Amino acid sequence: MTGDLVLVTGGSGFLGGHCIARLLRQGYRVRTTVRSPARASRIPEPVEIAVADLGRDEGWAEAAHGCDTVLHVASPLPPKEPRNPGEVIGPARDGTLRVLRAARDAGVRRTVLTSSFAAIGYGHRDLGRTFTEADWSDLDGEPMGAYIRSKPLAERAAWDFVAREGGGLELSVINPTGIFGPPLTGDYSLYVDLVARLLNGALPVLPRLTYGVADVRDVADLHVRAMTGPAAAGERFIATAGAMSLLQIARLLRDRCGDAARRVPLRTVPDWTVRLAARVSPRLALIVPDLGVVRHTDAGKAREVLGWRPRPIDVTIVDTARSLSEQGLLRTPVAV
């Protein structure tokens, strides 16, 4: 119960909301940023609200003033692949630098940056090994979308800034795999949307995809541990509970969600069919590079250094489904 003031950027979002909830439970005072006053209604009391946009300088000095630590969770996420990658990469990188400058100038002790496993495990040809925090995605390797590219570029810019201009500012970075788990509001990740689409029958067949799975509640917990742990300064931490294929997720939902999962498909589609359909579907084009790919990683460093213990994957997936049901987002409710 410290009473220290923590700034959480993007507090109206999926992960940001869970970070705020955990901080409040642990006795912190919280201030959060929203892009516009209209989003302030999603923020629970007694959280302070500051209006600041990652694409503009205004508001960040006021947002960081008086804060002991910052959790920089916000990041631009396009609804579809942009024609110009700079529309995503620029705001991600420049927005991160805006937050870090404001934190440094305000005398913030430590900033925890939400990066992604996308900054670690993409662009590599050798997929038979286990990726660690020492790895960086190779931007000259496999084709990747603007959002994937933005992650290593923004994170590298953050490390470079702290090394060259950070003064006494400490930096820790969290690199989650796919974030599943119960949403607190109508904002949730693409992975939660995937569970909803499976249960609502929006996917007639299953591409050969495998996802790293992290529970949003556990990722929020790891942010707070990185914020407070002395050994976390200057370190990256992968957040994952392991990997599960889309077919395994579908079978789990069928086994555990009863009648609500009757629309979940169990038939996989050949890769060539997906590649053909991707020629006319931007959504499918995004997944083509991941067909049949399994990227191995673990959270050993977070466990050993910070004592982090993620939930089992099956608990996360089922809790995601139940939360979607409770919020009325499924065609058939999940029986409790």
C-alpha positions as CSV (number, residue, x, y, z in Angstrom):
1,M,0.0,0.0,0.0
2,T,2.4,2.6,-1.2
3,G,0.2,5.5,-2.4
4,D,2.7,6.3,-5.2
5,L,1.3,7.8,-8.3
6,V,1.6,5.6,-11.5
7,L,0.8,6.8,-15.0
8,V,-0.8,4.2,-17.3
9,T,-1.0,5.2,-20.9
10,G,-4.0,3.8,-22.8
11,G,-6.0,3.0,-19.7
12,S,-9.3,2.6,-21.6
13,G,-7.8,-0.3,-23.6
14,F,-7.8,-4.1,-22.9
15,L,-4.4,-4.4,-21.2
16,G,-4.3,-0.9,-19.8
17,G,-7.6,-1.5,-17.9
18,H,-6.3,-4.6,-16.3
19,C,-3.1,-2.8,-15.3
20,I,-5.2,-0.1,-13.7
21,A,-7.3,-2.6,-11.8
22,R,-4.2,-4.4,-10.4
23,L,-2.5,-1.2,-9.4
24,L,-5.6,0.0,-7.5
25,R,-5.9,-3.3,-5.7
26,Q,-2.3,-2.9,-4.6
27,G,-2.9,0.5,-3.2
28,Y,-1.4,2.8,-5.8
29,R,-2.8,6.0,-7.0
30,V,-3.3,5.9,-10.8
31,R,-3.5,8.5,-13.5
32,T,-4.2,7.4,-17.1
33,T,-4.2,9.0,-20.5
34,V,-7.0,8.9,-23.1
35,R,-6.8,10.1,-26.6
36,S,-10.0,12.2,-26.2
37,P,-12.4,13.2,-23.4
38,A,-15.1,10.9,-24.9
39,R,-13.1,7.8,-23.8
40,A,-12.9,9.0,-20.2
41,S,-16.2,7.4,-19.4
42,R,-14.5,4.0,-19.6
43,I,-12.1,4.8,-16.7
44,P,-13.2,3.8,-13.2
45,E,-13.0,6.1,-10.2
46,P,-10.7,7.2,-8.5
47,V,-8.4,7.2,-11.4
48,E,-7.1,10.6,-12.6
49,I,-7.5,11.3,-16.3
50,A,-5.2,13.2,-18.6
51,V,-5.9,13.8,-22.3
52,A,-2.8,13.0,-24.4
53,D,-2.4,11.5,-27.9
54,L,0.7,9.5,-28.9
55,G,0.7,11.5,-32.2
56,R,1.0,14.9,-30.5
57,D,3.3,16.6,-28.0
58,E,0.6,18.3,-26.1
59,G,-0.5,16.9,-22.7
60,W,2.4,14.5,-22.0
61,A,4.3,16.8,-19.6
62,E,1.1,17.3,-17.6
63,A,0.3,13.6,-17.6
64,A,3.7,12.6,-16.3
65,H,4.0,15.4,-13.7
66,G,4.3,14.0,-10.1
67,C,4.4,10.4,-11.2
68,D,6.9,7.9,-9.6
69,T,6.6,5.3,-12.4
70,V,5.0,5.0,-15.9
71,L,3.4,1.9,-17.6
72,H,3.5,2.7,-21.3
73,V,0.8,0.3,-22.5
74,A,-0.8,2.3,-25.4
75,S,0.2,1.4,-29.0
76,P,-1.5,2.1,-32.3
77,L,-3.2,-0.9,-33.7
78,P,-4.7,-0.6,-37.2
79,P,-8.0,-2.3,-38.1
80,K,-6.3,-3.5,-41.3
81,E,-2.9,-3.4,-43.0
82,P,-2.2,0.2,-44.1
83,R,-1.0,1.0,-47.6
84,N,1.8,3.1,-46.0
85,P,3.5,1.2,-43.1
86,G,4.7,4.6,-41.7
87,E,1.1,5.2,-40.6
88,V,1.6,2.6,-37.9
89,I,5.4,2.6,-37.4
90,G,5.8,6.4,-37.0
91,P,3.2,6.8,-34.2
92,A,4.4,3.7,-32.4
93,R,8.0,4.8,-32.4
94,D,7.5,8.5,-32.0
95,G,4.7,8.0,-29.4
96,T,7.0,5.9,-27.3
97,L,9.7,8.6,-27.4
98,R,7.1,11.2,-26.4
99,V,6.2,9.2,-23.3
100,L,9.9,8.6,-22.4
101,R,10.8,12.3,-22.7
102,A,7.9,13.3,-20.6
103,A,8.8,10.7,-18.0
104,R,12.5,11.8,-17.9
105,D,11.6,15.5,-17.6
106,A,9.2,14.7,-14.8
107,G,11.8,12.8,-12.8
108,V,10.0,9.5,-13.2
109,R,12.0,6.7,-11.6
110,R,11.1,3.8,-14.0
111,T,9.1,3.3,-17.2
112,V,7.7,-0.2,-18.1
113,L,7.1,-0.4,-21.8
114,T,4.7,-2.9,-23.4
115,S,6.4,-4.2,-26.4
116,S,5.6,-7.6,-27.9
117,F,7.0,-11.0,-28.8
118,A,6.8,-9.6,-32.3
119,A,10.0,-7.7,-31.4
120,I,11.7,-11.0,-30.7
121,G,10.6,-14.0,-32.8
122,Y,9.9,-12.8,-36.3
123,G,12.0,-12.8,-39.5
124,H,14.0,-15.8,-38.4
125,R,14.6,-18.8,-40.6
126,D,15.6,-21.1,-37.7
127,L,12.3,-21.8,-36.0
128,G,13.5,-25.0,-34.3
129,R,15.1,-23.2,-31.3
130,T,13.6,-21.5,-28.3
131,F,13.5,-17.7,-28.5
132,T,14.7,-15.7,-25.5
133,E,14.9,-12.0,-24.5
134,A,18.4,-11.9,-26.2
135,D,16.7,-12.2,-29.6
136,W,15.4,-9.5,-31.9
137,S,13.2,-9.8,-34.8
138,D,15.0,-9.6,-38.2
139,L,13.3,-6.9,-40.2
140,D,15.2,-8.2,-43.3
141,G,13.8,-11.7,-42.9
142,E,10.3,-12.9,-43.7
143,P,7.6,-10.5,-44.9
144,M,5.8,-8.9,-42.0
145,G,3.0,-6.4,-41.6
146,A,3.4,-2.8,-40.3
147,Y,2.2,-3.6,-36.8
148,I,4.8,-6.4,-36.4
149,R,7.5,-4.2,-37.8
150,S,6.5,-1.3,-35.5
151,K,7.3,-3.4,-32.4
152,P,11.1,-3.9,-32.7
153,L,11.5,-0.4,-34.2
154,A,9.7,1.2,-31.3
155,E,11.4,-0.9,-28.6
156,R,14.9,-0.3,-30.0
157,A,14.1,3.4,-30.1
158,A,13.2,3.2,-26.5
159,W,16.4,1.5,-25.4
160,D,18.5,3.9,-27.5
161,F,16.8,6.9,-26.0
162,V,17.3,5.7,-22.4
163,A,21.0,4.9,-23.1
164,R,21.7,8.3,-24.7
165,E,19.3,10.8,-23.2
166,G,17.5,9.0,-20.4
167,G,19.4,10.6,-17.5
168,G,18.3,8.6,-14.4
169,L,15.3,7.1,-16.0
170,E,15.1,3.3,-15.8
171,L,13.5,1.1,-18.4
172,S,12.0,-2.3,-18.3
173,V,10.2,-4.0,-21.2
174,I,7.4,-6.7,-21.3
175,N,7.2,-8.8,-24.5
176,P,3.9,-10.7,-24.4
177,T,2.8,-13.3,-26.9
178,G,-0.9,-13.3,-27.9
179,I,-3.0,-11.7,-25.0
180,F,-6.2,-13.6,-24.2
181,G,-8.3,-13.4,-21.1
182,P,-11.5,-11.7,-19.8
183,P,-12.1,-8.2,-21.1
184,L,-13.2,-5.5,-18.6
185,T,-14.9,-3.3,-21.3
186,G,-15.8,-3.5,-24.9
187,D,-12.2,-3.1,-25.9
188,Y,-10.3,-6.4,-26.2
189,S,-7.5,-7.9,-28.2
190,L,-7.5,-9.6,-31.6
191,Y,-7.0,-12.9,-29.8
192,V,-10.1,-12.4,-27.6
193,D,-12.0,-11.5,-30.8
194,L,-10.7,-14.8,-32.2
195,V,-12.4,-16.8,-29.4
196,A,-15.6,-14.8,-30.0
197,R,-15.5,-15.5,-33.7
198,L,-15.0,-19.3,-33.0
199,L,-17.9,-19.5,-30.6
200,N,-20.2,-17.4,-32.8
201,G,-19.5,-19.5,-35.9
202,A,-17.8,-16.8,-37.9
203,L,-14.9,-19.2,-38.8
204,P,-16.2,-22.1,-40.9
205,V,-12.8,-23.8,-41.0
206,L,-9.5,-23.5,-39.2
207,P,-6.2,-22.3,-40.7
208,R,-3.1,-24.1,-39.5
209,L,-2.1,-21.4,-37.0
210,T,-0.4,-21.7,-33.6
211,Y,-0.5,-18.9,-31.0
212,G,1.6,-18.0,-28.0
213,V,-0.9,-17.5,-25.1
214,A,-0.6,-15.0,-22.3
215,D,-3.5,-14.1,-19.9
216,V,-4.2,-10.4,-19.7
217,R,-4.4,-10.6,-15.9
218,D,-1.0,-12.2,-15.8
219,V,0.5,-9.7,-18.2
220,A,-0.8,-6.9,-16.0
221,D,0.8,-8.6,-13.0
222,L,4.1,-8.8,-14.8
223,H,4.0,-5.1,-15.6
224,V,3.6,-4.3,-11.9
225,R,6.4,-6.7,-10.9
226,A,8.7,-5.1,-13.5
227,M,7.7,-1.7,-12.1
228,T,8.7,-2.6,-8.6
229,G,11.4,-5.3,-8.8
230,P,15.0,-3.9,-8.4
231,A,16.4,-6.5,-10.8
232,A,14.0,-5.6,-13.6
233,A,15.7,-2.3,-14.5
234,G,17.3,-2.5,-17.9
235,E,15.7,-5.9,-18.7
236,R,13.2,-7.5,-21.1
237,F,10.7,-10.1,-20.0
238,I,8.8,-12.5,-22.3
239,A,5.3,-13.1,-21.1
240,T,3.7,-16.4,-22.1
241,A,2.2,-19.5,-20.7
242,G,3.1,-21.5,-23.8
243,A,1.6,-22.1,-27.2
244,M,-1.6,-23.7,-28.5
245,S,-2.8,-24.3,-32.0
246,L,-6.1,-23.0,-33.3
247,L,-7.3,-26.5,-33.6
248,Q,-6.4,-27.2,-29.9
249,I,-8.2,-24.0,-28.9
250,A,-11.3,-25.1,-30.8
251,R,-11.3,-28.6,-29.2
252,L,-10.9,-27.0,-25.8
253,L,-13.9,-24.8,-26.3
254,R,-15.9,-27.7,-27.6
255,D,-15.0,-29.8,-24.5
256,R,-15.5,-27.1,-21.9
257,C,-18.2,-24.7,-23.1
258,G,-21.1,-27.0,-23.8
259,D,-23.8,-25.9,-26.2
260,A,-22.2,-22.4,-26.6
261,A,-19.4,-24.1,-28.6
262,R,-21.6,-26.1,-31.0
263,R,-20.7,-23.7,-33.8
264,V,-16.9,-24.0,-33.2
265,P,-15.4,-25.8,-36.3
266,L,-12.9,-28.7,-35.9
267,R,-11.9,-29.0,-39.6
268,T,-8.6,-27.5,-40.8
269,V,-8.2,-26.0,-44.2
270,P,-5.1,-26.6,-46.4
271,D,-2.5,-23.8,-46.5
272,W,-2.8,-23.4,-50.3
273,T,-6.5,-22.6,-49.9
274,V,-5.8,-19.8,-47.4
275,R,-3.0,-18.4,-49.7
276,L,-5.4,-18.3,-52.6
277,A,-8.2,-16.6,-50.6
278,A,-5.6,-14.1,-49.2
279,R,-5.3,-12.6,-52.7
280,V,-8.6,-10.9,-52.2
281,S,-8.9,-10.8,-48.4
282,P,-6.7,-8.4,-46.4
283,R,-7.6,-10.2,-43.2
284,L,-6.3,-13.5,-44.6
285,A,-3.2,-11.9,-46.1
286,L,-2.0,-11.0,-42.6
287,I,-1.9,-14.6,-41.5
288,V,-0.3,-16.2,-44.5
289,P,3.3,-15.8,-43.2
290,D,2.3,-17.7,-40.0
291,L,0.6,-20.7,-41.6
292,G,2.1,-23.9,-40.1
293,V,4.7,-21.9,-38.1
294,V,5.4,-22.6,-34.4
295,R,7.6,-20.2,-32.6
296,H,9.0,-21.7,-29.4
297,T,9.6,-19.5,-26.3
298,D,9.1,-19.6,-22.6
299,A,8.9,-17.2,-19.6
300,G,11.8,-18.6,-17.6
301,K,13.4,-15.2,-17.1
302,A,10.2,-13.7,-15.7
303,R,9.7,-16.7,-13.4
304,E,13.2,-16.7,-12.1
305,V,13.9,-12.9,-11.8
306,L,10.4,-11.7,-10.8
307,G,8.7,-14.7,-9.4
308,W,6.0,-14.6,-12.1
309,R,3.6,-17.5,-12.4
310,P,1.1,-17.5,-15.3
311,R,-2.2,-19.3,-15.4
312,P,-2.5,-22.5,-17.3
313,I,-3.6,-21.9,-20.9
314,D,-6.8,-23.9,-20.6
315,V,-7.9,-21.6,-17.7
316,T,-7.2,-18.5,-19.8
317,I,-9.1,-19.7,-22.9
318,V,-12.2,-20.9,-20.9
319,D,-12.2,-17.7,-18.8
320,T,-12.1,-15.7,-22.0
321,A,-15.2,-17.5,-23.3
322,R,-17.1,-17.1,-20.0
323,S,-16.4,-13.4,-19.9
324,L,-17.5,-12.9,-23.4
325,S,-20.7,-14.7,-22.5
326,E,-21.3,-12.6,-19.4
327,Q,-21.0,-9.4,-21.5
328,G,-23.6,-10.7,-23.9
329,L,-21.2,-11.0,-26.8
330,L,-21.9,-14.6,-27.8
331,R,-24.9,-16.0,-29.7
332,T,-25.3,-18.8,-27.2
333,P,-24.3,-18.1,-23.5
334,V,-21.7,-20.3,-21.8
335,A,-23.3,-22.3,-19.0
336,V,-21.8,-21.6,-15.6
